[in-house]
C-alpha cells in the first residue's frame, strides 16, 4: 500500500527585540549564566509584567505578510505546567484569543506552487534552559540558566497541509527567509532562535481520514527536520504494515543515531489548564478607521506613513490628518518636486494647525492659507495666525451686528427665505464670511442668522 504523510508544524521564532517580552532584561545570546534576569522574568512575588510594544509590532508585520487576520481584541493566558526551567510554574502565552489567525505561506513543489495554511500566530514568553551532565562539569547533575526566560517568541502553527518531509523542510526555509527579510528574527536554529516541533501521521494515498499522530521535537536544522520526519514516516508505515497501531506520543530526534525515540505517551501529555492572565490587560490593536483608499495612499512609502502616524500622535483625529496629508501636503510636495523627508512642515506643526481649527481659533478655510504660508516660510501656525491677524471672530455682539447689516443689504433674499427658500441660508453665511474676510466662526454665524431670520418671520 502506498502512504502519504500528513504534517503540521509548530514553529517558535525568537523576536529581535533588545529586551524581554515583559521586562527590561536583555535578550542577548551567550551572556553569563543567570546574569540577564530580574524579579519579573524569574517570577518573584509582587511583581507585574509589562508588555513589550515592539514584540506586538513584529507580530503584526508577520501577520500582514502571511495574509493572516489580525484580531482587534486578544488577551494573554497562563499555560500551567511544572518544569525546573519555568520559574513561575506557568508560561504566559495566548490560547483562545490569539493576536492573529489564518493566512498562508507558499512553497514550491514538483506539482507547482502550494499554499500551506496557517492556523494561528501568537506571542508567548520563552522558558529557561537546563544544562545537563558533562556540560556542567558535574556528572549526574543539572543546572538551570534563566537568561532565556521571558524572551519573546512568535509561535506560528501551520495547518496539516504538508504531505512530505521535503515539503516541511521547504516550509521552514521559506519561513526563515521571510522572517529575516522582515528583520524580526535572526533565524539561528543552532542557538534556538528558530525552533520547530512537527506533528506527523501517515495514511493511505487517497484517504481523507487522519491517522494517529506523533509529535517530533529537538530538530535544530532544516536537514534534521527532513531526516527526522523521513524516519518517523518510515517507522509509522512499518508499524501499520506489521499489523500494529501507531501510538500517539511525543518523540525526540536523536541526530547521532538518526532515529526518533519515545519521550512521553498521550497519557503523560500535559493538561495545561489555560486561564486568562490577570496581570496583563487585553491587547486592542488600534486602528485609525480611515478608508482603504487613504491607507493605501499613506503607505506608498514608509516615510510618508511615519509622517502621518506622528501627526496623528500629536493631533488625534486620524481622518482629519489623513485629509490634510493627502490633500494640501502632497499637493505642495508634488508642485515642488520635494520628498516627504524634506517637507518644511513637521508632523507636530501640522498637528498644531489642526488643533487651532479644532479649538475654533481659526476657520478651516483660513487654515488652508495658513498651511501654505507655513510650507513657504517654515513658520509655526501660531506665528502665521498672529502676524496676519487671522484669529477667528467669536464675539457674539460683533457678529450680530454684521449679520444684521447683511440682512439689511439683501431684502429680496430675506423675503424669499421667509417664503420657504431656506437654501438661501448658505448665501447669507457666505456674505457674512465675506464681510469678515473669512474670520467669522461659521457655526456661530449659522446660529445667529437662523435666530435673526426666524425672529423677523415671527414679527
Secondary structure, 3 states (H helix, E strand, C coil): CCEEEEEEEEEEEECCCCECCCCCCECCCCCCCCCCCCCCCCCCCCCCCCCCHHHHHHHHHHHHHCCCEECCEECCEEEECCCCCCCCCEEEECCCCCCEECCEEEEEECCEEEEEEEEEEEEEECCCEEEEHHHHCCCCCEEEECCCCCCEEEEEEECCCECCHHHHHHHHHHHHHHHHHHCCCCCCCCCCCEEEEEEEEEEECCCCCCCCCEEEEEECCHHHHHHHHHHHHHHHHHHHHCCCCCCCEEEEEECCCCEEEEEEEHHHCCCCCCEECCCCCCEECCCCCCCHHHHHHHCCCHHHHHHHHHHHHHHCCHHHHHHHHHHHHHHHHHHHCCCHHHCCCCHHHHHHHHHHHHCCCCCHHHHHHHHHHHHHHCCCHHHHHHHHCCCCECCHHHHHHHHHHHHHHCHHHHHHHHCCCHHHHHHHHHHHHHHCCCCECHHHHHHHHHHHHHHHHHC
